[in-house]
Amino acid sequence: MRRSGLFWSERLEFFADEASNYTMVLFTHGDHLDEDDVTIEDFLLENPRLQSSISQCSGGYHVFNNKDQNPSQVTELLEKINKMVKMNGGSHYTTEILLKLVTVK
């Protein structure tokens, strides 16, 4: 898998700590893992910094295989999102939440 952009921990500086409760990491091109005969768990074990970033996200992670057109991938993602929303009392992260937290600090 290719590494692109900043890690979550670096982006977290731009948001209040509460944002991690509303965050999930989405990996695309999971098919690259299959081609290398590597599981996502093995990949994460080899990348402690990435593993640490994911551990900060209440939503965890999800992997899309770009070569698999099975709609179950989307269904599974939506189920994880719904679970995360329920864990947050049924609400999603809003600018108002961010502004309240920044104002309090």
Secondary structure, DSSP 8 states (H G I E B T S, - for coil): ----S--HHHHGGGS-GGGGGG--EEE--HHHHHHTT--HHHHHHT-HHHHHHHHT-TT-EEE--TT---THHHHHHHHHHHHHHHHTTT----HHHHHHHHHH-
